[in-house]
């Protein structure tokens, strides 16, 4: 049976439904697909799609999120490719879309993430499983908002994702929405992921700097480096997957943020 869907960029695709040969080129969405029970259907993923790790080894790797192996993907003859506007390269996606159905997400908030889970559930014939994940995420994140208000967390924070040059998560990012949910105000007012100097960061008078484990793997030694420039600011290492993966990882993120908030009381 053929069925048509519209992705989050407004593109309409028609697929053989339900799809049997899926390639996912975004780690958080790959994890979601496995969580939805698509064990046999996922034939390809990127080298960064490491969760669940026990599924990773047995799947064909089709390159990295920003540099896909187009020839390999063509040879695999997928009946559906699932990507994301921010994580994948436009030229790769446009080339693949000439030959295959490509469904793209575009996510800025937790609400967007839940909408995506629901839409992907419909796309792959797993609507009840997707609805259950969204039930858990919605309840958990509502509780996190309530707790942040009860404990009056209200911290001014910068979230760093890269070093040399330093780059931060700004407005109009999924990370920014997760910060807000947990009682934190982002001091980086620019959109997306601007470069920032230590002098500029100091001028924000932020109370807290969060160093992400990805894409740059910040470590303890980087705390010392930044603390020297910002002696009165608290510096913390955080799990980047919990702040930026917008699929089923959000279920696990709820417990992570319950514990994280306790560190901020």
Backbone as JSON, one array per atom type, in Angstrom:
{
  "sequence": "XXXXXXXXXXXXXXXXXXXXXXXXXXXXXXXXXXXXXXXXXXXXXXXXXXXXXXXXXXXXXXXXXXXXXXXXXXXXXXXXXXXXXXXXXXXXXXXXXXXXXXXXXXXXXXXXXXXXXXXXXXXXXXXXXXXXXXXXXXXXXXXXXXXXXXXXXXXXXXXXXXXXXXXXXXXXXXXXXXXXXXXXXXXXXXXXXXXXXXXXXXXXXXXXXXXXXXXXXXXXXXXXXXXXXXXXXXXXXXXXXXXXXXXXXXXXXXXXXXXXXXXXX",
  "N": [[0.84, -1.2, 0.0], [0.51, 2.21, -0.82], [1.28, 5.33, 0.67], [0.9, 8.75, 1.56], [2.81, 11.39, 3.08], [3.51, 14.45, 4.83], [6.44, 16.19, 5.51], [8.31, 18.03, 8.1], [9.36, 20.2, 6.85], [7.61, 20.82, 4.97], [7.57, 19.24, 2.74], [6.12, 16.83, 0.6], [5.98, 13.33, 0.72], [5.74, 10.07, -0.77], [5.33, 6.8, 0.25], [5.97, 3.23, 0.32], [3.86, 1.57, 2.39], [3.57, -0.25, 5.44], [6.94, 1.11, 5.81], [9.8, -0.89, 4.95], [12.53, -0.85, 4.65], [14.51, 1.1, 6.13], [16.57, 3.96, 6.45], [18.19, 5.8, 8.86], [19.45, 8.98, 9.58], [20.1, 10.51, 11.75], [21.19, 10.59, 15.03], [19.53, 10.74, 17.46], [17.0, 10.27, 16.45], [17.34, 7.78, 15.33], [17.67, 6.21, 17.62], [15.11, 6.54, 18.64], [13.57, 5.18, 16.67], [14.4, 2.51, 17.03], [13.44, 2.21, 19.63], [10.76, 2.29, 19.13], [10.37, -0.18, 18.16], [11.38, -1.03, 15.7], [13.22, -3.1, 14.73], [14.05, -4.9, 12.68], [13.59, -3.4, 10.42], [15.33, -1.21, 10.21], [17.96, -0.52, 8.24], [20.22, 0.97, 7.84], [22.42, 3.43, 9.3], [24.04, 6.31, 10.88], [27.54, 6.8, 11.75], [27.47, 7.96, 14.18], [25.22, 7.13, 15.44], [24.85, 5.75, 18.08], [23.23, 4.67, 20.02], [20.62, 2.32, 20.57], [23.5, 0.72, 21.88], [23.9, -2.0, 21.47], [22.59, -2.52, 19.12], [23.98, -1.15, 17.24], [26.39, -2.22, 16.12], [25.67, -4.21, 14.25], [24.56, -2.91, 12.06], [24.64, -1.29, 8.86], [26.88, 1.37, 8.32], [26.39, 4.59, 7.17], [28.04, 6.77, 6.82], [28.76, 10.05, 8.27], [26.62, 12.38, 10.08], [26.81, 14.88, 8.81], [28.15, 14.3, 6.52], [27.26, 12.25, 4.34], [27.41, 8.95, 2.89], [26.6, 8.86, -0.15], [26.57, 7.16, -2.41], [26.69, 4.61, -1.25], [24.27, 4.59, 0.17], [22.47, 4.73, -1.96], [22.94, 2.23, -3.13], [21.85, 0.6, -1.22], [19.16, 0.85, -1.47], [16.91, 2.12, 0.06], [13.52, 2.35, 1.34], [12.66, 4.44, 2.76], [14.07, 7.37, 4.1], [15.11, 9.03, 7.0], [15.66, 12.18, 8.3], [17.09, 15.31, 9.59], [16.75, 18.83, 9.61], [18.68, 20.55, 10.81], [20.77, 18.84, 11.55], [21.64, 17.43, 9.32], [23.23, 17.8, 6.06], [22.19, 20.13, 3.68], [22.66, 19.8, 0.88], [23.29, 17.06, 0.65], [20.85, 15.9, 1.45], [19.06, 16.91, -0.46], [20.08, 15.68, -2.76], [19.66, 12.96, -2.18], [16.89, 12.98, -1.99], [16.05, 13.12, -4.59], [15.98, 10.56, -5.48], [14.86, 8.92, -3.52], [12.27, 8.54, -0.97], [12.43, 11.04, 1.41], [12.1, 11.99, 4.66], [11.95, 14.81, 6.69], [12.74, 16.27, 9.84], [12.31, 19.22, 11.94], [13.3, 20.85, 14.6], [12.75, 22.69, 17.56], [11.85, 22.9, 20.15], [10.74, 21.16, 23.17], [8.09, 20.53, 22.84], [7.97, 20.49, 20.04], [9.57, 18.24, 19.65], [7.99, 16.18, 20.71], [5.86, 16.29, 18.93], [7.21, 15.44, 16.67], [7.92, 12.82, 17.38], [5.37, 11.7, 17.43], [4.62, 12.05, 14.72], [6.6, 10.55, 13.37], [5.97, 8.09, 14.44], [3.5, 7.66, 13.14], [4.41, 7.56, 10.53], [5.88, 5.2, 10.4], [4.16, 3.24, 11.16], [3.72, 2.89, 13.94], [2.04, 4.07, 15.88], [0.68, 3.74, 18.48], [2.85, 3.07, 20.17], [4.43, 5.35, 19.94], [2.7, 7.25, 21.04], [2.63, 6.42, 23.69], [5.3, 6.9, 24.51], [5.29, 9.7, 24.3], [3.42, 10.32, 26.25], [4.86, 9.68, 28.59], [7.0, 11.49, 28.38], [5.71, 14.0, 28.34], [4.4, 14.05, 30.88], [6.65, 13.85, 32.55], [8.27, 16.13, 31.88], [6.5, 18.2, 32.49], [6.39, 17.87, 35.26], [9.05, 18.52, 35.85], [9.13, 21.25, 35.18], [7.37, 22.23, 37.12], [8.75, 21.59, 39.51], [11.07, 23.15, 39.2], [9.99, 25.69, 39.45], [8.92, 25.52, 42.07], [11.26, 25.27, 43.58], [12.45, 27.6, 42.98], [14.55, 27.98, 41.06], [15.75, 29.49, 38.77], [18.24, 30.38, 37.36], [20.9, 32.21, 35.78], [22.36, 31.31, 32.85], [24.98, 29.92, 30.76], [25.49, 27.81, 27.99], [27.9, 25.82, 26.79], [29.06, 24.45, 23.73], [31.26, 24.01, 22.2], [34.84, 24.34, 21.7], [37.62, 26.41, 21.03], [37.01, 27.78, 18.35], [35.24, 29.03, 21.28], [31.87, 28.09, 21.43], [28.38, 28.63, 21.86], [25.1, 27.49, 22.89], [22.43, 29.24, 21.68], [19.48, 31.33, 21.43], [16.41, 30.03, 19.96], [17.01, 27.3, 19.81], [16.88, 23.79, 20.53], [18.17, 23.09, 22.88], [18.03, 25.5, 24.33], [15.31, 25.58, 24.98], [15.12, 23.36, 26.66], [16.72, 24.23, 28.77], [15.12, 26.37, 29.73], [12.88, 24.94, 30.63], [13.91, 23.78, 32.89], [14.26, 25.82, 34.68], [16.21, 27.7, 34.02], [17.72, 30.63, 32.65], [18.83, 31.59, 29.55], [21.79, 33.27, 28.9], [22.88, 33.85, 26.51], [22.01, 35.66, 23.89], [21.89, 35.67, 21.14], [20.76, 34.04, 18.1], [20.69, 30.49, 17.46], [23.9, 29.03, 17.27], [26.2, 30.79, 18.35], [29.63, 32.01, 18.12], [31.7, 32.77, 20.95], [33.61, 34.82, 23.11], [35.71, 34.58, 26.06], [35.76, 37.01, 27.34], [33.4, 38.22, 26.45], [31.6, 36.4, 27.55], [32.05, 36.77, 30.25], [31.02, 39.33, 30.54], [28.31, 38.89, 30.52], [27.56, 38.29, 33.06], [26.83, 35.73, 33.99], [25.56, 33.15, 36.13], [26.15, 30.51, 36.02], [27.95, 28.17, 34.12], [27.53, 25.74, 31.73], [29.14, 22.89, 30.57], [29.12, 21.0, 27.79], [29.02, 17.47, 27.02], [29.05, 16.83, 24.39], [28.82, 18.39, 21.11], [31.57, 18.86, 21.38], [33.91, 17.25, 23.46], [33.91, 18.19, 26.45], [35.94, 18.29, 29.43], [37.15, 17.73, 32.85], [39.52, 19.26, 32.98], [38.93, 21.45, 31.44], [37.18, 22.85, 32.95], [38.84, 24.11, 34.82], [40.27, 25.83, 33.12], [38.24, 27.61, 32.21], [37.25, 28.53, 34.6], [39.34, 30.09, 35.51], [39.06, 32.36, 33.95], [36.55, 33.14, 34.67], [36.13, 33.62, 37.64], [34.11, 33.88, 39.58], [31.97, 32.37, 38.81], [29.96, 29.49, 38.63], [30.98, 26.39, 37.3], [30.0, 23.61, 35.4], [30.11, 20.21, 34.31], [28.07, 18.6, 31.9], [25.73, 16.13, 30.62], [25.54, 15.99, 27.32], [23.8, 14.59, 25.63], [21.44, 14.4, 27.04], [20.54, 17.0, 27.05], [20.23, 17.62, 24.36], [19.35, 15.55, 22.66], [16.48, 14.63, 20.97], [14.62, 12.57, 20.78], [13.39, 9.44, 21.88], [15.16, 9.48, 23.95], [14.45, 11.51, 25.63], [12.78, 10.46, 27.55], [14.53, 9.15, 29.34], [15.91, 11.43, 30.02], [14.3, 12.83, 31.8], [14.63, 11.75, 34.45], [17.34, 12.31, 34.72], [17.3, 15.14, 34.78], [15.78, 15.6, 37.06], [17.67, 14.92, 39.03], [19.69, 16.69, 38.31], [18.52, 19.19, 38.78], [18.49, 19.18, 41.56], [21.09, 19.81, 42.18], [21.11, 22.49, 41.86], [19.58, 23.79, 43.71]],
  "CA": [[0.0, 0.0, 0.0], [1.23, 3.48, -0.84], [0.69, 6.32, 1.57], [1.62, 10.03, 1.48], [3.05, 12.13, 4.31], [4.19, 15.74, 4.68], [7.44, 16.33, 6.58], [8.26, 19.29, 8.84], [9.8, 21.27, 5.96], [6.53, 21.02, 4.01], [7.73, 18.37, 1.57], [5.27, 15.64, 0.59], [6.6, 12.1, 0.22], [4.88, 8.9, -0.87], [6.13, 5.62, 0.58], [5.33, 1.93, 0.5], [3.52, 1.58, 3.81], [4.62, 0.4, 6.23], [8.26, 0.97, 5.2], [10.53, -2.08, 5.38], [13.97, -0.62, 4.52], [14.65, 2.47, 6.63], [17.87, 4.5, 6.85], [18.07, 6.98, 9.73], [20.73, 9.7, 9.54], [20.16, 11.37, 12.93], [21.31, 9.67, 16.17], [18.41, 10.71, 18.39], [15.86, 9.67, 15.77], [17.65, 6.35, 15.21], [17.33, 5.62, 18.91], [13.64, 6.52, 18.7], [13.05, 4.11, 15.8], [14.61, 1.24, 17.73], [12.52, 2.21, 20.78], [9.42, 2.01, 18.59], [10.31, -1.6, 17.83], [11.73, -1.27, 14.3], [14.52, -3.78, 14.77], [14.38, -5.47, 11.37], [13.4, -2.44, 9.33], [16.44, -0.24, 10.12], [19.06, -1.17, 7.52], [21.4, 1.83, 7.83], [22.46, 4.54, 10.26], [25.33, 6.98, 10.81], [28.55, 6.35, 12.71], [27.18, 8.6, 15.47], [23.96, 6.56, 15.97], [25.44, 4.74, 18.96], [22.24, 4.12, 20.95], [21.21, 1.46, 21.6], [24.8, 0.26, 21.42], [23.85, -3.4, 21.04], [22.06, -2.55, 17.76], [24.86, -0.35, 16.41], [27.42, -3.0, 15.43], [25.14, -5.02, 13.17], [23.92, -2.11, 11.01], [25.53, -0.62, 7.91], [27.12, 2.79, 8.61], [26.28, 5.33, 5.91], [28.79, 8.02, 6.96], [28.41, 10.91, 9.41], [25.4, 13.16, 9.85], [27.08, 16.0, 7.9], [28.8, 13.82, 5.3], [26.68, 10.93, 4.08], [27.93, 8.2, 1.76], [25.44, 8.83, -1.04], [26.62, 5.96, -3.26], [26.33, 3.45, -0.43], [22.82, 4.68, 0.43], [21.79, 4.35, -3.21], [23.08, 0.79, -3.33], [21.03, -0.1, -0.22], [17.76, 0.96, -1.92], [15.93, 2.3, 1.15], [12.2, 2.85, 0.96], [12.45, 5.65, 3.56], [15.21, 7.96, 4.81], [14.62, 9.99, 8.0], [16.73, 13.1, 8.67], [16.76, 16.52, 10.34], [17.26, 20.02, 8.91], [19.88, 21.09, 11.45], [21.86, 17.87, 11.7], [22.11, 16.94, 8.03], [23.64, 18.81, 5.09], [21.11, 20.33, 2.7], [23.0, 19.24, -0.44], [23.13, 15.59, 0.76], [19.43, 15.57, 1.54], [18.44, 17.19, -1.76], [20.51, 14.65, -3.71], [18.96, 11.71, -1.86], [15.45, 13.15, -2.21], [15.76, 12.93, -6.01], [15.85, 9.12, -5.75], [14.2, 8.18, -2.44], [11.46, 9.35, -0.05], [13.2, 11.56, 2.55], [11.24, 12.72, 5.62], [12.82, 15.66, 7.5], [12.22, 16.98, 11.02], [12.88, 20.55, 12.21], [12.9, 20.82, 16.01], [13.27, 23.79, 18.38], [11.33, 22.83, 21.52], [10.29, 19.84, 23.62], [6.79, 20.33, 22.18], [8.29, 20.05, 18.67], [10.1, 16.87, 19.73], [6.86, 15.27, 20.9], [5.15, 16.26, 17.64], [8.03, 14.62, 15.77], [7.74, 11.42, 17.8], [4.04, 11.31, 16.97], [4.61, 11.97, 13.26], [7.41, 9.4, 12.97], [5.15, 6.93, 14.78], [2.56, 7.47, 12.05], [5.17, 7.27, 9.31], [6.41, 3.83, 10.42], [3.1, 2.34, 11.66], [3.93, 2.61, 15.37], [1.39, 5.19, 16.57], [0.47, 3.53, 19.92], [4.14, 3.13, 20.87], [4.83, 6.76, 19.98], [1.81, 7.94, 21.99], [3.06, 6.06, 25.04], [6.53, 7.67, 24.8], [4.91, 11.11, 24.52], [2.76, 10.39, 27.57], [5.92, 9.7, 29.61], [7.78, 12.73, 28.23], [4.85, 15.12, 28.75], [4.24, 14.02, 32.34], [7.95, 14.1, 33.18], [8.72, 17.51, 31.7], [5.61, 19.05, 33.28], [6.87, 17.78, 36.65], [10.32, 19.27, 35.94], [8.78, 22.68, 35.21], [6.78, 22.51, 38.44], [9.82, 21.54, 40.52], [11.94, 24.32, 39.02], [9.28, 26.83, 40.04], [8.82, 25.32, 43.51], [12.57, 25.5, 44.2], [12.9, 28.93, 42.57], [15.92, 27.79, 40.53], [15.96, 30.81, 38.18], [19.67, 30.65, 37.18], [21.38, 32.77, 34.51], [23.27, 30.24, 32.44], [25.51, 29.78, 29.39], [25.69, 26.39, 27.67], [28.95, 25.78, 25.77], [29.05, 23.21, 22.94], [32.5, 23.88, 21.42], [36.04, 25.04, 22.19], [38.56, 26.83, 19.96], [36.56, 28.83, 19.26], [34.09, 28.7, 22.12], [30.54, 28.31, 20.85], [27.32, 28.4, 22.85], [23.73, 27.33, 22.42], [21.69, 30.49, 21.85], [18.02, 31.24, 21.29], [15.93, 29.22, 18.83], [17.62, 25.96, 19.82], [16.24, 22.83, 21.42], [18.85, 23.2, 24.18], [17.49, 26.66, 25.02], [14.01, 25.22, 25.53], [15.36, 22.46, 27.8], [17.19, 25.1, 29.86], [13.95, 27.08, 30.28], [12.05, 23.96, 31.34], [14.54, 23.48, 34.17], [14.42, 27.01, 35.51], [17.42, 28.45, 33.67], [17.6, 31.65, 31.62], [20.01, 31.61, 28.7], [22.36, 34.61, 28.78], [23.3, 34.03, 25.12], [20.79, 36.18, 23.26], [21.9, 35.45, 19.69], [20.12, 32.8, 17.63], [21.45, 29.29, 17.08], [25.13, 28.64, 17.98], [27.22, 31.82, 18.08], [30.95, 32.0, 18.77], [31.73, 33.7, 22.08], [34.9, 34.9, 23.8], [35.6, 34.59, 27.52], [35.45, 38.4, 27.74], [31.96, 38.4, 26.23], [30.88, 35.57, 28.52], [32.18, 37.45, 31.55], [30.16, 40.52, 30.51], [26.91, 38.49, 30.71], [27.33, 38.07, 34.5], [26.1, 34.49, 34.2], [25.83, 32.47, 37.41], [26.45, 29.11, 35.78], [28.35, 27.77, 32.76], [27.41, 24.3, 31.54], [30.03, 22.39, 29.53], [28.46, 19.81, 27.25], [29.87, 16.32, 26.65], [29.05, 16.73, 22.93], [29.74, 17.7, 20.21], [32.94, 18.89, 21.91], [33.92, 16.49, 24.71], [34.49, 18.93, 27.58], [36.43, 17.47, 30.54], [37.47, 18.46, 34.08], [40.59, 20.24, 32.75], [38.36, 22.65, 30.83], [36.59, 23.63, 34.05], [39.91, 24.96, 35.35], [40.56, 26.86, 32.11], [37.18, 28.61, 32.16], [37.15, 29.1, 35.95], [40.37, 31.14, 35.61], [38.53, 33.56, 33.32], [35.28, 33.48, 35.34], [36.36, 33.1, 39.0], [32.92, 33.94, 40.44], [30.9, 31.64, 38.14], [30.0, 28.03, 38.81], [31.16, 25.66, 36.04], [29.58, 22.2, 35.57], [30.04, 19.31, 33.16], [26.74, 18.01, 31.77], [25.54, 15.13, 29.59], [24.97, 16.66, 26.16], [22.69, 13.82, 25.06], [20.21, 14.71, 27.79], [20.11, 18.35, 26.7], [20.07, 17.89, 22.93], [18.72, 14.46, 21.88], [15.06, 14.95, 21.06], [13.75, 11.42, 20.54], [13.0, 8.7, 23.08], [16.11, 9.83, 25.02], [13.79, 12.44, 26.55], [12.24, 9.69, 28.69], [15.64, 9.02, 30.29], [16.33, 12.78, 30.44], [13.49, 13.29, 32.93], [15.33, 11.39, 35.69], [18.61, 13.06, 34.74], [17.05, 16.52, 35.17], [15.39, 15.61, 38.48], [18.92, 14.94, 39.8], [20.4, 17.91, 37.96], [17.91, 20.32, 39.49], [18.89, 19.13, 42.99], [22.4, 20.47, 42.31], [20.94, 23.93, 41.67], [18.74, 24.38, 44.77]],
  "C": [[0.88, 1.25, 0.0], [0.49, 4.51, 0.0], [1.54, 7.58, 1.5], [1.69, 10.71, 2.84], [3.72, 13.46, 3.97], [5.18, 15.89, 5.84], [7.4, 17.73, 7.18], [8.86, 20.46, 8.06], [8.76, 21.54, 4.87], [6.63, 20.19, 2.76], [6.81, 17.16, 1.69], [6.04, 14.46, 0.02], [5.55, 11.0, 0.14], [5.73, 7.66, -0.67], [5.29, 4.35, 0.48], [5.11, 1.76, 2.0], [3.05, 0.21, 4.27], [6.01, 0.17, 5.62], [9.04, -0.2, 5.8], [12.05, -1.89, 5.36], [14.26, 0.85, 4.86], [16.12, 2.78, 6.9], [17.62, 5.76, 7.67], [19.43, 7.67, 9.82], [20.84, 10.74, 10.66], [20.17, 10.48, 14.18], [20.09, 9.6, 17.08], [17.17, 10.08, 17.76], [16.09, 8.18, 15.51], [17.28, 5.63, 16.49], [15.82, 5.5, 19.06], [13.07, 5.36, 17.88], [13.24, 2.74, 16.43], [13.65, 1.11, 18.91], [11.09, 1.91, 20.34], [9.28, 0.57, 18.1], [10.7, -1.96, 16.41], [13.12, -1.92, 14.19], [14.95, -4.27, 13.39], [14.38, -4.43, 10.25], [14.57, -1.47, 9.15], [17.64, -0.93, 9.48], [20.34, -0.33, 7.52], [21.27, 2.98, 8.8], [23.84, 5.2, 10.17], [26.28, 6.43, 11.87], [28.35, 6.97, 14.09], [25.91, 8.04, 16.12], [24.29, 5.41, 16.93], [24.45, 4.15, 19.97], [21.08, 3.51, 20.18], [22.47, 0.75, 21.06], [24.77, -1.17, 20.91], [23.28, -3.54, 19.62], [23.04, -1.93, 16.75], [25.77, -1.2, 15.53], [26.89, -3.71, 14.19], [24.5, -4.25, 12.03], [24.97, -1.45, 10.11], [25.64, 0.86, 8.26], [27.19, 3.56, 7.29], [26.98, 6.69, 5.98], [28.43, 8.75, 8.23], [27.19, 11.73, 9.08], [25.61, 14.26, 8.81], [27.7, 15.55, 6.58], [28.35, 12.38, 5.05], [27.34, 10.28, 2.86], [26.77, 7.94, 0.79], [25.41, 7.55, -1.89], [26.22, 4.7, -2.5], [24.83, 3.43, -0.15], [22.03, 4.27, -0.81], [21.79, 2.84, -3.4], [22.18, 0.0, -2.38], [19.54, -0.04, -0.55], [16.75, 1.08, -0.76], [14.56, 2.69, 0.6], [11.79, 4.05, 1.82], [13.77, 6.07, 4.2], [14.65, 9.02, 5.75], [15.79, 10.85, 8.47], [16.23, 14.3, 9.46], [17.45, 17.72, 9.69], [18.58, 20.51, 9.49], [21.05, 20.11, 11.38], [22.43, 17.38, 10.37], [22.42, 18.08, 7.07], [22.6, 18.9, 3.98], [21.42, 19.68, 1.36], [22.87, 17.71, -0.44], [21.66, 15.2, 0.68], [18.74, 15.8, 0.19], [18.82, 16.14, -2.8], [19.77, 13.34, -3.46], [17.47, 11.8, -2.2], [15.06, 13.02, -3.69], [15.45, 11.46, -6.33], [15.0, 8.36, -4.74], [13.27, 9.1, -1.65], [12.3, 9.74, 1.18], [12.26, 12.39, 3.42], [12.14, 13.48, 6.59], [12.08, 16.28, 8.69], [12.91, 18.34, 11.15], [12.41, 20.93, 13.61], [13.56, 21.93, 16.82], [12.88, 23.67, 19.86], [10.98, 21.38, 21.88], [8.94, 19.52, 22.98], [6.99, 19.86, 20.74], [8.76, 18.6, 18.66], [8.97, 15.86, 19.87], [6.02, 15.17, 19.62], [5.88, 15.36, 16.65], [7.89, 13.14, 16.1], [6.4, 10.89, 17.29], [4.01, 11.12, 15.45], [5.44, 10.79, 12.76], [6.67, 8.11, 13.3], [4.14, 6.61, 13.69], [3.23, 7.03, 10.76], [5.59, 5.8, 9.23], [5.43, 2.82, 11.03], [3.33, 1.92, 13.11], [3.28, 3.71, 16.22], [1.14, 4.93, 18.06], [1.77, 3.63, 20.72], [4.62, 4.57, 21.0], [3.99, 7.54, 20.99], [2.22, 7.65, 23.43], [4.34, 6.82, 25.43], [6.17, 9.12, 25.09], [4.19, 11.3, 25.84], [3.82, 10.49, 28.68], [6.69, 11.02, 29.57], [6.97, 13.92, 28.74], [4.71, 15.19, 30.27], [5.55, 14.4, 33.03], [8.39, 15.55, 33.07], [7.79, 18.51, 32.38], [6.02, 19.04, 34.75], [8.16, 18.58, 36.83], [10.07, 20.77, 36.0], [8.26, 23.07, 36.59], [7.85, 22.55, 39.52], [10.75, 22.75, 40.42], [11.3, 25.56, 39.63], [9.22, 26.72, 41.56], [10.14, 25.65, 44.22], [13.21, 26.81, 43.76], [14.33, 28.89, 42.02], [16.4, 29.06, 39.82], [17.44, 31.21, 38.04], [19.94, 31.27, 35.81], [22.53, 31.91, 34.02], [23.75, 30.41, 31.0], [25.83, 28.31, 29.17], [26.68, 26.32, 26.51], [28.97, 24.41, 25.07], [30.39, 22.99, 22.22], [33.61, 24.74, 22.02], [36.99, 25.28, 21.02], [37.91, 26.83, 18.58], [35.43, 28.32, 20.17], [32.81, 29.03, 21.36], [29.5, 27.92, 21.88], [26.0, 28.12, 22.16], [22.97, 28.62, 22.71], [20.19, 30.26, 21.8], [17.68, 30.41, 20.05], [16.71, 27.92, 18.68], [16.82, 25.08, 20.77], [16.85, 22.92, 22.82], [18.29, 24.37, 24.98], [16.15, 26.33, 25.68], [14.16, 24.29, 26.73], [15.88, 23.25, 29.0], [16.01, 25.79, 30.54], [13.07, 26.15, 31.11], [12.59, 23.72, 32.75], [14.94, 24.72, 34.96], [15.63, 27.86, 35.19], [17.13, 29.45, 32.55], [18.91, 31.73, 30.85], [20.52, 33.04, 28.54], [22.83, 34.9, 27.35], [22.07, 34.41, 24.3], [20.76, 35.98, 21.74], [21.18, 34.14, 19.35], [21.16, 31.71, 17.38], [22.73, 29.12, 17.91], [26.26, 29.63, 17.72], [28.57, 31.5, 18.73], [30.92, 33.05, 19.89], [33.12, 33.67, 22.72], [34.66, 34.86, 25.31], [35.25, 35.99, 28.03], [33.95, 38.67, 27.57], [31.13, 37.61, 27.24], [30.9, 36.22, 29.89], [31.21, 38.63, 31.65], [28.68, 40.15, 30.71], [26.54, 38.35, 32.18], [26.53, 36.78, 34.76], [26.52, 33.84, 35.52], [26.4, 31.08, 37.21], [26.86, 28.92, 34.33], [28.29, 26.25, 32.7], [28.28, 23.89, 30.35], [29.49, 21.05, 29.04], [29.48, 18.71, 26.91], [29.91, 16.11, 25.14], [28.46, 18.01, 22.33], [31.21, 17.79, 20.63], [32.95, 18.16, 23.26], [34.62, 17.25, 25.85], [34.83, 17.99, 28.73], [36.73, 18.37, 31.74], [38.51, 19.56, 33.83], [40.05, 21.54, 32.15], [37.64, 23.5, 31.87], [37.63, 24.61, 34.6], [40.21, 26.12, 34.41], [39.52, 27.98, 32.16], [37.02, 29.29, 33.53], [38.16, 30.23, 36.14], [39.86, 32.46, 35.02], [37.28, 34.07, 34.02], [35.33, 32.99, 36.79], [35.12, 33.06, 39.88], [31.73, 33.15, 39.88], [31.05, 30.15, 38.39], [30.09, 27.36, 37.43], [30.81, 24.19, 36.29], [29.7, 21.46, 34.25], [28.64, 18.69, 33.11], [26.71, 17.02, 30.6], [24.81, 15.77, 28.41], [23.8, 15.92, 25.53], [21.38, 14.17, 25.75], [19.65, 16.09, 27.41], [19.74, 18.51, 25.23], [19.46, 16.76, 22.1], [17.22, 14.55, 22.08], [14.15, 13.79, 20.68], [13.34, 10.77, 21.85], [13.97, 8.93, 24.23], [15.47, 10.77, 26.04], [13.14, 11.72, 27.74], [13.31, 9.54, 29.76], [16.07, 10.39, 30.83], [15.54, 13.27, 31.65], [14.19, 12.99, 34.26], [16.64, 12.15, 35.83], [18.36, 14.48, 35.26], [16.48, 16.63, 36.59], [16.65, 15.71, 39.35], [19.69, 16.23, 39.54], [19.83, 19.12, 38.72], [18.32, 20.36, 40.97], [20.23, 19.83, 43.21], [22.28, 21.99, 42.26], [20.13, 24.58, 42.78], [19.58, 25.35, 45.59]]
}
